[in-house]
Amino acid sequence: MSLATVGCLAWTARRAQGADRRWRLLIELTLVPLVFALAWHISWQVEHGSAHATRLPRSAEAFLLIVALALAGVLTFPTDPLDAADRRVGEGRAGRRWYAITVLDSVVAVGSVVLVVWPTLLAPLVQARHLDSGALVNSVGSVVGFLLLVAGVLLLATFRRPRSGLALALLGAGLGAMMLYSAINLILTVQGSSSISPTMDVLAVASWLLILLACLVPVPSSAASVRRRDPRILWLQAALPYLALGVVGGLAIGELIADGAVGRVETYGLLGLLFVVVIRQMAMLGENTRLLVSVRASQQELHHQAFHDPLTGLANRALFADRMEQALAFRDGRPFALVFCDLDDFKRVNDTLGHDIGDELLRITAARLRSAVRSEDTVARLGGDEFALLVEGGHDDPETVGTRLAATIRAPCLLAGRSRPVGASLGLVMADPARHPVADSLLRDADLAMYAAKRQGKGGLVVYRPDLSTPESAPQIRAHLDQALRGDDPDSVLGVHYLPVVDLRSSRTVGLDAAPCWSRPRTGQFSSESLYRLADEAGLSLPLLDVVLRQTCRDLAARGARPADAPAFVTVPMNRDLEQTPVAGIVDLLVDHDLPPRAIILTLTGTCGQPDLTAAGPILRRLAARGVRLALDGVGGEASIFAAWQALPIEIIRLDRSLTRAGDASARERTALVRDAILAAAARLDLIVIATHLGEPAQARELAAAGCHLGTGPLYGPPHPMNEVPAAVDLGEAAGARTRDWRQPVGIGRGGGGPM
């Protein structure tokens, strides 16, 4: 059985990993000397019959020398802490300190048991029998060694969470059976018995069998679930050595009272235990000091996290509000200003370049704001892409400070390997004791000024003035727009008007440019451009697109015959995945209104910078395959690209206003060269070209002569309801110079995938 157990430990150790492997190897190494001791014992019985061995072999003495190795094997058994706060216990320096304390506790507990048993049981027998001291020390040492191992198992099971309670219980039971065998053997040795009961042989076999079963039980590699530790267990762990020492001390005092003296063994043993307890207390003092330092560091970290933004390291909203309250309470006539800063088109950066790049932009902005003000001024990130600065006394002109901040933020920065401009709108308010009794009122006015800057075209600075504070200021406008899109605002009129798209040679209307419009009694009319911008700032672009698509389909269906003769252009942002947007259901929407797929043309905008062609491309290609036409907006603008021409089945392109409006004489020639190059490329690719923002007849004539097909803009009047737009006419009959009807399916060259 002993050979099978050692072999099983070696076999399972090869298959295990980490701590599960280490405890098996260490226990195996400590049991090998016992195998040799058993072999010697068998040879003794063969030679002497059933006589009890009067001395132990050298292999058993070797076991006494490696008890420490066996105890290390027991304590290496895979366990987890009882408390989630003790996750680091068992790893690194903290783990070594914990194991040392556990070993010292085992020594104190076992030493106390020995000192209790010695004067009451063993000492009288030893004195009466006059036994050989060497044999006695070996026998007592074996019992004490196994007792240390059992104590280690009990401490491990009490103060840790074993990953396999069954395996640890079987191991402890096997070591306990060996300890009991050694204890009986010690008693027989002291009594001078010459025979061994068969019960002892059964006990020996059972001890090896239990350890063999322990090594066969699988130990999970993952950590066990962690629960909160019972405070009583923590108290027991701290008091255990002192309780044991108290028992021994009480026994020594009783012996002193009864006999007038304490035995030599008890005296030296008690002094040894006192020494071990002192060492243990020093180790605990070091552990407590480490915990105290860790707690203080955690408190400082929690305090910092509670009042600072983790991404940028700036003050957060809570700390900034506290600083504003202090500034308001202790202003003492000293002026101070609040600057509210919001990055322009930050959502587009996240959607097109990714959130990691967005986070990098926030960190860059935070660093720029810190560098642009004094150390005593407070810079905070209030959330998202919103920043605030508290500029206290010492600045002669806060507006100059705000202007400098705006210029600092707008400096280009390196994002995703490219230099990109940064836009920010700023609102500034001077603290007024009469108007700003609390911090919230000050922050509200700065917020109003910032949104006024956005309405003026973004990227600017607006100083607060009383006329900005109206019931229909920017935050309320966004809320009202949300209600209007959901149909919950009875005061709102939200609809779609249409700009004519005309043939530049015949001036006949051949298409309709859908332009959403919104009006309220107190805010007046919002143009399509301002409405798109407001919806983008409020995160309502997709609900607005849904309203425009549905209203356009209703208007086309109500218009009557052949709606595809004058298709409607609907603007679609292409800076995100379009699968879960209203765009994905456009074909079903057209079918519901009995409209052909070619009745609506999706004008892809938001393609400046880095369009998400990977995300938006699949759904757009599926729509094109079902007959929906695609137009690319903003071609020729400052940041437009040609990637979408090749990645998507584009049939129509819309020239940016920079290529259609009249400029000064110095730039006109260069603009014409760029425009003509784009028109030539479009002709080679068989693409329809629409000029946008036309305002003068001369522009229309020049673009028609250059080869541009269609045009739209203020030249052809303001947006009208559908029933006020003239009906389309057949281009083939009205303009004989045309080579083909632009509304018919065509091959798209490199830009498309065949007939639409």
NUTIBA-888831 format. One line per 4 residues: for each residue x, y, z of C-alpha. Coordinates in Angstrom, 2 decimals, padded with zeros to 5 digits, always signed. Layout:
% residues N
X:Y:Z  ... .
% end
This chain:
% residues 756
+000.00:+000.00:+000.00  +002.86:+002.40:+000.77  +004.46:+001.72:-002.60  +001.14:+002.25:-004.38 .
+000.59:+005.54:-002.55  +004.03:+006.93:-003.41  +003.63:+005.80:-007.03  +000.18:+007.38:-007.27 .
+001.52:+010.67:-005.91  +004.28:+010.66:-008.53  +001.84:+009.80:-011.35  -000.75:+012.45:-010.44 .
+001.99:+015.07:-009.88  +003.06:+014.67:-013.50  -000.50:+015.44:-014.67  -001.11:+018.37:-012.29 .
-000.02:+022.01:-012.55  +001.03:+024.76:-010.14  +000.25:+024.38:-006.43  -001.62:+021.11:-007.06 .
+001.58:+019.63:-008.42  +003.83:+021.04:-005.69  +001.93:+019.58:-002.74  +001.90:+016.13:-004.35 .
+005.67:+016.19:-004.99  +006.51:+017.44:-001.49  +004.29:+014.85:+000.24  +005.80:+012.14:-001.98 .
+009.35:+013.11:-001.00  +008.49:+013.01:+002.72  +006.78:+009.59:+002.50  +009.66:+007.87:+000.73 .
+011.67:+007.50:+004.02  +008.61:+005.87:+005.62  +008.56:+003.29:+002.83  +012.13:+002.36:+003.72 .
+011.18:+002.27:+007.40  +008.35:-000.15:+006.63  +010.69:-002.34:+004.58  +013.09:-002.42:+007.52 .
+010.20:-003.23:+009.87  +009.14:-006.16:+007.69  +012.67:-007.53:+007.71  +012.76:-007.13:+011.50 .
+009.57:-009.15:+011.88  +010.87:-011.84:+009.54  +014.01:-012.07:+011.62  +012.42:-011.76:+015.09 .
+008.98:-013.20:+014.55  +006.24:-010.92:+015.82  +008.47:-009.11:+018.26  +008.05:-005.35:+018.54 .
+010.97:-003.34:+017.20  +012.91:-001.75:+020.03  +014.53:+000.87:+017.87  +013.74:+002.78:+014.66 .
+015.74:+002.55:+011.44  +017.80:+005.41:+010.06  +015.15:+006.02:+007.40  +012.65:+006.89:+010.14 .
+015.18:+009.30:+011.59  +015.44:+010.85:+008.11  +011.70:+011.41:+008.23  +012.15:+013.42:+011.42 .
+014.64:+015.64:+009.58  +012.24:+016.46:+006.74  +009.12:+017.18:+008.78  +009.52:+020.80:+007.71 .
+009.39:+019.66:+004.08  +006.24:+017.67:+004.80  +004.63:+020.67:+006.51  +005.49:+022.78:+003.46 .
+003.75:+020.18:+001.31  +000.63:+020.40:+003.46  +000.55:+024.21:+003.42  +001.10:+024.25:-000.37 .
-002.23:+022.49:-000.89  -004.32:+024.71:-003.26  -006.50:+027.06:-001.22  -008.09:+030.49:-001.52 .
-008.65:+033.21:+001.08  -011.88:+033.33:+003.04  -012.21:+037.05:+002.41  -012.15:+038.90:-000.92 .
-009.90:+041.50:+000.71  -007.23:+038.81:+001.24  -006.75:+037.93:-002.45  -003.03:+038.75:-002.25 .
-002.51:+036.43:+000.75  -000.77:+033.35:-000.53  +001.17:+035.24:-003.22  +004.59:+036.87:-003.06 .
+005.93:+038.31:+000.20  +002.49:+038.34:+001.83  +002.14:+034.62:+001.08  +005.54:+033.78:+002.61 .
+004.65:+035.74:+005.76  +001.32:+033.94:+006.06  +002.96:+030.52:+005.72  +005.57:+031.44:+008.33 .
+002.86:+032.51:+010.80  +000.95:+029.26:+010.15  +004.08:+027.17:+010.80  +004.71:+029.04:+014.07 .
+001.07:+028.54:+015.11  +001.44:+024.81:+014.42  +004.60:+024.63:+016.51  +002.93:+026.45:+019.42 .
-000.17:+024.25:+019.28  +001.76:+020.97:+019.04  +004.33:+022.07:+021.65  +001.53:+022.90:+024.05 .
-000.03:+019.46:+023.54  +003.32:+017.75:+024.16  +003.95:+019.76:+027.33  +000.48:+018.85:+028.60 .
+000.88:+015.14:+027.82  +004.49:+014.80:+029.04  +004.12:+015.36:+032.80  +000.76:+013.58:+033.02 .
+001.38:+010.43:+030.94  +004.85:+009.95:+029.53  +007.16:+011.21:+032.28  +006.00:+008.70:+034.96 .
+006.34:+005.76:+032.54  +009.75:+006.87:+031.31  +011.07:+007.27:+034.87  +009.74:+003.83:+035.87 .
+011.06:+001.93:+032.82  +014.47:+003.56:+032.42  +014.14:+003.49:+028.59  +016.86:+004.15:+026.07 .
+016.82:+007.90:+025.41  +017.61:+007.56:+021.69  +014.68:+005.24:+021.01  +012.42:+007.43:+023.11 .
+013.42:+010.60:+021.25  +012.84:+008.89:+017.90  +009.41:+007.65:+018.94  +008.34:+010.96:+020.44 .
+009.73:+012.80:+017.41  +007.63:+010.69:+015.04  +004.46:+011.47:+016.99  +005.29:+015.18:+017.18 .
+006.13:+015.30:+013.46  +002.81:+013.78:+012.41  +001.03:+015.97:+014.95  +002.56:+019.06:+013.29 .
+001.28:+017.91:+009.91  -002.22:+017.31:+011.26  -002.15:+020.73:+012.92  -001.14:+022.28:+009.60 .
-004.10:+020.61:+007.86  -006.51:+021.84:+010.54  -005.19:+025.40:+010.36  -005.39:+025.34:+006.58 .
-008.99:+024.10:+006.67  -009.95:+026.70:+009.31  -008.31:+029.88:+008.02  -008.33:+029.19:+004.26 .
-010.81:+027.83:+001.71  -009.50:+024.57:+000.16  -010.25:+024.14:-003.53  -011.02:+020.49:-002.78 .
-012.25:+019.95:+000.75  -012.49:+016.17:+000.16  -008.86:+015.83:-000.92  -007.61:+017.86:+002.07 .
-009.85:+015.89:+004.47  -008.52:+012.55:+003.16  -004.94:+013.82:+003.41  -005.51:+015.01:+006.98 .
-007.19:+011.72:+007.90  -004.28:+009.72:+006.49  -001.70:+011.79:+008.36  -003.87:+011.52:+011.52 .
-003.95:+007.74:+011.19  -000.13:+007.71:+010.88  +000.11:+009.91:+013.96  -002.17:+007.53:+015.87 .
-000.06:+004.58:+014.72  +003.10:+006.34:+015.92  +001.46:+007.24:+019.25  +000.42:+003.62:+019.89 .
+003.91:+002.51:+018.93  +005.34:+005.03:+021.43  +003.10:+003.68:+024.20  +004.12:+000.11:+023.40 .
+007.76:+001.15:+023.45  +007.38:+002.83:+026.84  +005.51:-000.21:+028.20  +008.14:-002.59:+026.84 .
+005.66:-004.63:+024.84  +007.14:-007.32:+022.59  +004.17:-007.81:+020.25  +002.08:-005.73:+017.86 .
-001.69:-006.05:+017.59  -003.11:-006.78:+014.10  -005.25:-003.71:+014.65  -002.10:-001.58:+014.25 .
-001.38:-003.19:+010.89  -004.93:-002.40:+009.76  -004.43:+001.20:+010.98  -001.20:+001.50:+009.01 .
-002.82:+000.19:+005.83  -005.77:+002.57:+006.32  -003.43:+005.57:+006.68  -001.71:+004.82:+003.37 .
-005.05:+004.11:+001.69  -006.46:+007.48:+002.79  -003.47:+009.36:+001.38  -003.75:+007.40:-001.87 .
-007.41:+008.35:-002.17  -006.50:+011.98:-001.46  -004.10:+012.07:-004.40  -006.76:+010.52:-006.68 .
-009.31:+013.27:-005.94  -009.08:+015.99:-008.63  -008.31:+019.50:-007.35  -009.91:+022.35:-009.37 .
-007.45:+024.79:-010.93  -009.81:+027.78:-010.71  -010.27:+029.77:-007.55  -013.16:+028.91:-005.28 .
-015.91:+031.45:-004.67  -014.90:+034.02:-002.06  -017.19:+035.09:+000.76  -016.85:+037.50:+003.63 .
-014.82:+036.12:+006.51  -016.51:+035.53:+009.85  -014.94:+037.98:+012.39  -014.84:+035.15:+014.93 .
-012.43:+033.22:+012.69  -010.17:+036.26:+012.52  -010.25:+036.55:+016.32  -009.51:+032.83:+016.71 .
-006.51:+033.08:+014.38  -005.06:+035.94:+016.42  -005.74:+034.32:+019.82  -004.82:+030.68:+019.03 .
-001.14:+030.69:+020.15  -001.97:+032.61:+023.32  -004.75:+030.19:+024.23  -002.38:+027.23:+023.86 .
+000.33:+029.04:+025.78  -002.19:+029.89:+028.50  -003.06:+026.21:+028.95  +000.61:+025.27:+029.34 .
+001.22:+028.21:+031.67  -001.74:+027.17:+033.84  -000.36:+023.61:+034.01  +003.07:+024.92:+035.06 .
+001.53:+027.06:+037.79  -000.45:+024.06:+039.07  +002.71:+021.94:+039.14  +004.55:+024.70:+040.98 .
+001.81:+024.89:+043.60  +001.62:+021.11:+044.02  +005.33:+020.17:+043.96  +007.01:+023.48:+044.70 .
+008.98:+023.31:+041.42  +008.51:+022.98:+037.65  +010.18:+020.11:+035.82  +013.14:+020.70:+033.55 .
+011.31:+019.57:+030.41  +008.34:+021.80:+031.19  +010.60:+024.79:+031.93  +012.60:+024.53:+028.74 .
+009.50:+023.74:+026.73  +007.63:+026.75:+028.12  +010.59:+029.03:+027.41  +010.80:+027.66:+023.86 .
+007.11:+028.28:+023.28  +007.46:+031.82:+024.62  +010.28:+032.41:+022.15  +008.18:+031.06:+019.26 .
+005.24:+033.26:+020.28  +007.51:+036.34:+020.36  +008.72:+035.55:+016.83  +005.15:+035.00:+015.74 .
+004.11:+038.33:+017.26  +006.89:+040.14:+015.39  +005.74:+038.54:+012.14  +002.17:+039.60:+012.88 .
+003.38:+043.11:+013.65  +005.01:+043.26:+010.23  +001.83:+041.96:+008.60  -000.30:+044.49:+010.49 .
+002.07:+047.28:+009.44  +001.78:+046.19:+005.82  -002.00:+046.10:+006.08  -002.06:+049.55:+007.67 .
+000.09:+050.98:+004.87  -002.12:+049.25:+002.31  -005.28:+050.61:+003.93  -003.90:+054.15:+004.00 .
-002.81:+053.88:+000.36  -006.26:+052.55:-000.55  -007.93:+055.40:+001.30  -005.81:+057.95:-000.54 .
-006.55:+056.24:-003.86  -010.28:+056.12:-003.11  -010.23:+059.79:-002.11  -008.47:+060.67:-005.36 .
-010.88:+058.55:-007.40  -013.85:+060.14:-005.66  -012.81:+063.64:-006.75  -010.89:+063.08:-010.00 .
-011.67:+061.80:-013.46  -009.89:+058.45:-014.01  -009.29:+059.05:-017.74  -007.79:+062.55:-017.71 .
-006.75:+063.01:-014.07  -008.69:+066.28:-013.92  -011.08:+067.23:-011.14  -014.50:+065.63:-011.55 .
-017.93:+067.20:-011.19  -018.05:+066.72:-007.39  -014.70:+068.41:-006.76  -015.45:+071.18:-009.25 .
-018.79:+071.92:-007.57  -017.00:+072.12:-004.21  -014.41:+074.53:-005.63  -017.18:+076.71:-007.11 .
-019.02:+076.80:-003.77  -015.81:+077.84:-002.03  -015.14:+080.53:-004.63  -018.70:+081.87:-004.23 .
-018.54:+081.78:-000.42  -015.12:+083.40:-000.05  -014.95:+085.66:-003.09  -014.29:+088.83:-000.97 .
-014.98:+091.03:-003.96  -012.43:+089.25:-006.13  -013.76:+088.50:-009.61  -013.69:+085.02:-011.06 .
-015.05:+083.47:-014.21  -016.34:+080.08:-015.30  -015.55:+078.69:-018.75  -017.62:+075.79:-020.09 .
-016.03:+073.85:-022.96  -017.59:+071.21:-025.18  -015.74:+069.45:-028.01  -017.42:+069.73:-031.41 .
-018.37:+066.54:-033.25  -016.82:+064.34:-030.57  -019.41:+061.64:-031.19  -018.26:+061.48:-034.80 .
-014.69:+060.89:-033.62  -015.87:+057.98:-031.48  -018.01:+056.53:-034.28  -015.44:+056.84:-037.06 .
-012.08:+056.43:-035.31  -013.09:+054.36:-032.30  -013.47:+055.00:-028.59  -009.75:+054.56:-027.90 .
-008.99:+057.48:-030.19  -011.80:+059.43:-028.55  -010.24:+058.81:-025.15  -006.88:+059.96:-026.50 .
-008.50:+063.19:-027.75  -009.97:+063.78:-024.29  -006.55:+063.31:-022.67  -004.93:+065.69:-025.17 .
-007.63:+068.30:-024.52  -007.21:+067.93:-020.76  -003.45:+068.46:-021.03  -003.96:+071.55:-023.20 .
-006.44:+073.07:-020.76  -004.10:+072.48:-017.81  -001.20:+074.09:-019.64  -003.24:+077.16:-020.64 .
-004.20:+078.29:-017.12  -002.42:+078.87:-013.84  -001.85:+076.13:-011.28  -004.34:+077.70:-008.84 .
-007.13:+077.62:-011.42  -009.34:+074.53:-011.43  -009.79:+072.43:-014.58  -012.42:+069.68:-014.51 .
-014.01:+067.12:-016.78  -017.72:+067.12:-016.03  -018.50:+064.07:-018.16  -018.30:+062.93:-021.78 .
-016.60:+065.67:-023.80  -017.57:+068.49:-021.41  -014.87:+070.43:-019.55  -015.09:+073.37:-017.17 .
-012.51:+075.84:-015.87  -012.73:+078.02:-012.78  -010.56:+081.08:-013.49  -010.13:+083.00:-010.25 .
-008.69:+086.47:-009.51  -005.50:+087.57:-011.17  -006.63:+087.63:-014.80  -007.26:+091.11:-016.17 .
-009.56:+089.99:-018.97  -011.32:+086.60:-018.64  -012.53:+086.89:-022.24  -008.90:+087.01:-023.37 .
-008.28:+083.88:-021.32  -011.25:+082.18:-022.99  -010.05:+083.18:-026.45  -006.59:+081.81:-025.67 .
-008.16:+078.55:-024.42  -010.17:+078.21:-027.63  -007.06:+078.74:-029.76  -005.09:+076.25:-027.66 .
-007.73:+073.55:-027.95  -008.25:+074.07:-031.71  -004.60:+073.39:-032.53  -004.31:+070.22:-034.66 .
-003.28:+067.05:-032.87  -002.05:+063.63:-033.97  -004.86:+061.04:-033.90  -004.73:+057.61:-035.53 .
-001.45:+058.53:-037.20  -002.81:+061.70:-038.84  -002.85:+065.36:-037.90  -006.46:+066.35:-037.27 .
-008.10:+069.63:-036.26  -009.91:+069.85:-032.93  -013.10:+071.85:-032.59  -014.49:+073.20:-029.33 .
-017.26:+075.61:-028.40  -016.77:+077.66:-025.23  -019.12:+079.63:-023.03  -017.81:+082.12:-020.47 .
-019.64:+083.74:-017.57  -018.40:+086.23:-014.99  -019.58:+085.45:-011.46  -022.22:+087.93:-010.32 .
-023.13:+087.88:-006.59  -026.69:+088.96:-007.37  -027.29:+086.46:-010.16  -025.18:+083.54:-008.98 .
-025.89:+082.78:-005.32  -025.17:+079.09:-005.89  -022.86:+077.10:-008.13  -025.66:+075.57:-010.21 .
-026.78:+078.96:-011.50  -023.23:+079.83:-012.52  -022.78:+076.54:-014.35  -026.17:+076.91:-016.06 .
-025.29:+080.31:-017.49  -021.94:+079.05:-018.78  -023.76:+076.12:-020.39  -026.18:+078.52:-022.12 .
-023.27:+080.58:-023.48  -021.56:+077.44:-024.76  -024.66:+076.31:-026.68  -025.00:+079.80:-028.10 .
-021.47:+079.35:-029.45  -022.50:+076.07:-031.06  -025.53:+077.68:-032.70  -023.28:+080.34:-034.17 .
-021.35:+077.69:-036.08  -019.21:+075.87:-033.49  -015.60:+076.51:-032.65  -016.19:+079.93:-031.06 .
-016.44:+081.64:-027.70  -019.58:+083.36:-026.39  -019.67:+085.47:-023.23  -022.90:+085.09:-021.31 .
-025.47:+087.87:-021.61  -028.94:+087.97:-020.06  -030.82:+087.56:-023.34  -029.39:+084.03:-023.67 .
-031.34:+082.92:-020.61  -034.79:+082.25:-022.06  -037.26:+079.42:-021.55  -036.25:+078.14:-024.97 .
-032.49:+078.06:-024.41  -030.34:+075.24:-025.74  -030.98:+072.53:-023.11  -034.73:+073.07:-023.42 .
-034.50:+073.05:-027.21  -032.92:+069.62:-027.19  -035.61:+068.32:-024.85  -038.34:+069.78:-027.07 .
-036.77:+068.23:-030.17  -036.77:+064.84:-028.47  -040.45:+065.28:-027.63  -041.26:+066.45:-031.16 .
-039.58:+063.41:-032.72  -041.65:+061.17:-030.43  -044.81:+063.13:-031.21  -045.23:+064.30:-027.61 .
-044.92:+068.06:-028.16  -048.23:+069.61:-029.31  -046.54:+072.99:-029.90  -044.04:+071.60:-032.42 .
-044.52:+071.44:-036.16  -042.06:+068.89:-037.51  -042.18:+068.04:-041.17  -040.27:+067.72:-044.43 .
-040.06:+070.32:-047.21  -038.34:+069.79:-050.54  -035.78:+071.69:-052.58  -036.00:+071.18:-056.35 .
-033.12:+069.38:-058.04  -033.03:+070.70:-061.62  -031.41:+069.84:-064.92  -028.86:+072.61:-065.47 .
-029.55:+072.74:-069.24  -033.34:+072.69:-069.24  -034.03:+074.13:-065.76  -036.67:+071.45:-065.27 .
-037.21:+069.85:-061.86  -036.01:+066.24:-061.98  -035.64:+065.43:-058.31  -036.42:+066.56:-054.77 .
-033.99:+067.24:-051.92  -035.74:+066.32:-048.64  -035.10:+069.04:-046.04  -036.55:+068.49:-042.53 .
-037.96:+071.59:-040.86  -039.10:+072.27:-037.32  -040.83:+075.23:-035.75  -042.17:+076.17:-032.32 .
-044.07:+079.29:-031.31  -041.24:+080.80:-029.26  -038.20:+079.57:-031.15  -039.37:+080.09:-034.71 .
-038.27:+078.06:-037.73  -035.18:+075.82:-037.74  -033.52:+075.30:-041.11  -032.53:+071.82:-042.16 .
-028.82:+072.52:-041.53  -029.41:+073.85:-038.00  -031.85:+071.02:-037.31  -029.36:+068.37:-038.43 .
-026.68:+070.02:-036.27  -028.96:+070.21:-033.22  -030.02:+066.58:-033.64  -026.37:+065.53:-033.92 .
-025.46:+067.39:-030.72  -028.42:+065.87:-028.88  -027.79:+062.31:-030.14  -031.10:+062.35:-032.05 .
-029.79:+061.90:-035.61  -031.34:+058.45:-036.05  -034.83:+059.39:-034.76  -034.74:+062.41:-037.09 .
-033.73:+060.18:-040.03  -036.63:+057.84:-039.24  -039.10:+060.75:-039.27  -037.70:+062.08:-042.58 .
-037.84:+058.68:-044.32  -041.41:+057.99:-043.23  -042.67:+061.47:-044.11  -040.93:+061.40:-047.51 .
-042.51:+058.06:-048.36  -045.94:+059.37:-047.38  -045.45:+062.51:-049.48  -044.24:+060.56:-052.52 .
-047.16:+058.16:-052.26  -049.62:+061.05:-051.99  -048.08:+062.80:-055.00  -049.35:+060.13:-057.32 .
-048.12:+058.91:-060.69  -044.58:+057.78:-061.36  -042.81:+058.99:-058.18  -039.53:+057.62:-059.52 .
-039.62:+060.38:-062.20  -038.72:+062.85:-059.42  -036.97:+060.78:-056.74  -036.30:+062.27:-053.33 .
-032.80:+062.61:-051.88  -032.66:+061.75:-048.15  -029.52:+062.51:-046.14  -028.05:+059.48:-044.28 .
-025.05:+059.74:-041.89  -022.54:+057.03:-042.75  -020.26:+057.15:-039.71  -021.64:+054.07:-037.96 .
-023.10:+050.61:-038.46  -026.41:+051.10:-040.26  -027.81:+047.60:-039.63  -029.90:+048.64:-036.61 .
-031.04:+051.99:-038.03  -034.06:+053.14:-040.08  -031.92:+052.74:-043.22  -032.08:+048.96:-042.93 .
-035.88:+048.99:-043.32  -036.13:+051.46:-046.19  -037.11:+048.84:-048.81  -039.93:+047.50:-046.63 .
-041.07:+051.07:-046.00  -041.21:+051.73:-049.74  -043.21:+048.54:-050.30  -045.66:+049.55:-047.56 .
-046.34:+052.79:-049.48  -046.47:+051.05:-052.89  -043.34:+052.89:-054.06  -040.55:+051.53:-056.28 .
-037.04:+051.27:-054.76  -035.83:+054.06:-057.07  -038.25:+056.56:-055.53  -035.69:+057.42:-052.82 .
-031.98:+058.09:-053.21  -029.87:+057.80:-050.06  -027.44:+060.71:-049.85  -024.48:+059.44:-047.84 .
-023.05:+062.21:-045.72  -020.76:+062.23:-042.73  -018.16:+060.57:-044.94  -015.54:+063.19:-044.22 .
-012.49:+062.06:-042.33  -012.69:+058.31:-041.74  -016.07:+056.87:-042.83  -016.92:+053.52:-041.33 .
-017.18:+051.74:-044.67  -016.64:+048.37:-043.03  -019.68:+048.82:-040.79  -021.96:+050.72:-043.19 .
-020.93:+049.01:-046.43  -022.77:+045.64:-046.19  -026.27:+047.05:-045.62  -025.78:+049.74:-048.29 .
-024.66:+047.18:-050.86  -027.72:+045.02:-050.06  -030.02:+048.03:-050.49  -028.38:+048.91:-053.80 .
-028.88:+045.34:-054.99  -032.61:+045.74:-054.26  -032.83:+048.90:-056.37  -032.19:+051.73:-053.88 .
-029.83:+054.34:-055.37  -026.86:+055.81:-053.49  -025.48:+059.33:-053.75  -022.22:+060.52:-052.17 .
-022.39:+063.98:-050.60  -019.68:+066.57:-050.01  -017.34:+065.48:-052.82  -014.51:+067.97:-053.15 .
-014.80:+069.31:-049.61  -011.89:+069.90:-047.30  -011.93:+066.40:-045.86  -013.84:+064.38:-048.46 .
-012.45:+061.09:-049.74  -012.88:+058.85:-052.75  -012.83:+055.54:-050.84  -016.62:+055.24:-050.92 .
-016.60:+055.48:-054.74  -014.86:+052.13:-054.94  -016.26:+050.45:-051.81  -019.94:+051.18:-052.51 .
-022.16:+051.11:-055.63  -022.32:+054.90:-055.86  -024.30:+056.25:-058.83  -024.53:+059.96:-057.99 .
-022.10:+062.42:-056.42  -022.90:+065.83:-054.98  -020.24:+068.51:-055.26  -019.29:+070.35:-052.11 .
-020.26:+074.03:-051.92  -016.56:+074.97:-052.06  -016.56:+073.89:-055.75  -019.83:+075.58:-056.74 .
-019.85:+079.00:-055.08  -018.08:+081.95:-056.67  -014.86:+082.93:-054.93  -012.29:+085.66:-055.37 .
-010.30:+085.83:-058.58  -007.13:+084.37:-057.04  -008.86:+081.14:-055.94  -011.36:+080.80:-058.78 .
-008.92:+079.35:-061.29  -007.60:+076.70:-058.90  -011.16:+075.80:-057.80  -012.16:+075.38:-061.44 .
-009.22:+073.02:-062.03  -010.19:+070.83:-059.08  -013.85:+070.88:-060.12  -013.09:+069.96:-063.73 .
-010.86:+067.10:-062.57  -013.68:+065.67:-060.46  -016.17:+066.08:-063.32  -013.79:+064.31:-065.70 .
-013.36:+061.43:-063.25  -017.14:+061.24:-062.79  -017.61:+061.09:-066.57  -015.11:+058.23:-066.84 .
-016.96:+056.39:-064.05  -020.36:+057.19:-065.61  -021.56:+058.99:-062.47  -024.28:+061.64:-062.24 .
-023.01:+064.93:-060.73  -025.17:+067.35:-058.71  -023.92:+070.84:-057.87  -025.12:+072.06:-054.47 .
-025.70:+075.52:-052.96  -026.14:+077.27:-056.31  -027.04:+080.90:-055.78  -026.50:+082.65:-059.12 .
-027.49:+081.84:-062.73  -023.88:+082.36:-063.84  -022.78:+079.52:-061.57  -025.39:+077.20:-063.09 .
-024.33:+078.06:-066.64  -020.64:+077.63:-065.86  -021.19:+074.23:-064.23  -023.46:+073.06:-067.07 .
-020.78:+074.02:-069.58  -018.17:+072.14:-067.53  -020.24:+068.94:-067.72  -022.22:+068.99:-064.48 .
-025.63:+067.36:-064.91  -027.88:+068.64:-062.13  -028.01:+071.40:-059.56  -029.83:+072.56:-056.44 .
-029.66:+075.49:-054.08  -031.19:+078.87:-053.22  -031.20:+079.80:-056.93  -034.27:+077.58:-057.35 .
-036.19:+078.91:-054.38  -036.68:+077.89:-050.75  -037.92:+074.47:-049.64  -041.62:+073.84:-050.30 .
-044.15:+071.24:-049.26  -044.43:+068.36:-051.71  -047.68:+069.57:-053.28  -046.10:+072.93:-054.16 .
-043.12:+071.48:-056.05  -043.63:+071.34:-059.86  -043.99:+067.89:-061.36  -040.97:+066.35:-063.12 .
-040.83:+066.15:-066.90  -039.24:+063.65:-069.23  -035.62:+064.73:-069.74  -035.28:+062.80:-072.96 .
-037.95:+064.94:-074.62  -037.06:+068.26:-072.98  -033.32:+068.18:-073.55  -032.33:+066.44:-076.72 .
-028.68:+067.16:-076.10  -028.66:+064.64:-073.27  -027.15:+061.29:-074.11  -029.18:+059.31:-071.61 .
-031.85:+059.62:-068.96  -030.08:+060.05:-065.59  -032.89:+058.24:-063.81  -032.40:+054.93:-065.64 .
-030.15:+052.08:-064.39  -026.55:+052.41:-065.47  -023.23:+050.70:-065.07  -021.18:+052.46:-062.47 .
-017.69:+051.66:-063.70  -015.21:+051.14:-060.90  -017.54:+052.79:-058.42  -020.31:+050.21:-058.68 .
-021.03:+046.60:-059.13  -023.03:+046.54:-062.35  -026.59:+047.61:-063.18  -028.58:+049.12:-060.36 .
% end
